[in-house]
């Protein structure tokens, strides 16, 4: 009933700074600083993503710089102590990389980031080739859509389709991303669906549904 949902391809950044498995520690740190990113995909061959190296992967080098961990600490933090002694991306990166496809929906990307506690995802095709990167900020781009644009989409994809006989009696307003549906309709059973579909429009923050059953014959 609604328009095609936004996908990762709509909000991802196509220009991506990546490193190779042989990239050295200092070059990785320099790239992060220069491009103001907290993680970099690691690619090999024709751009296949094999891992991701993040600030968290580099920090053990500084943490253990002034003291050698004891045996118990080494056993408890094998991964971190190994990274502290590493100098190349292939030994620093987290692998396999957590990636996402360009056609994935934004809610799916958001859930994956939340579940894995990560801030950005490499976007790859079916062969695992890097196509872009999507960040938390990218997922929030849909909330930058104007109120007028949102109202137009709600009228076109929800009101006009659900209420063809009484659509002119329905007023759609959006203020600060909050949609309000007001009026009387001849199809009362569809009011809950209208509220749900309005809330699913990308960029809508909340919905106030004030639609009522229109009694009497006739159409608008």
GINORZI-V116612 format. One record per helix or strand. SS is the DSSP state (H for helix, E for strand). FROM is the first residue (numbers start at 0). TO is the last residue. Records with the same first field share a line. If there is no record, write none. Layout:
# GINORZI-V116612
SS->FROM-TO + FROM-TO
This chain:
# GINORZI-V116612
E->6-6 + 12-12 + 17-19 + 23-23 + 38-43 + 47-53 + 87-87 + 93-93 + 98-100 + 104-104 + 119-123 + 128-134 + 169-174 + 177-184 + 205-212
H->7-10 + 24-34 + 54-62 + 70-75 + 77-83 + 88-91 + 105-115 + 135-143 + 146-161 + 166-168 + 187-198
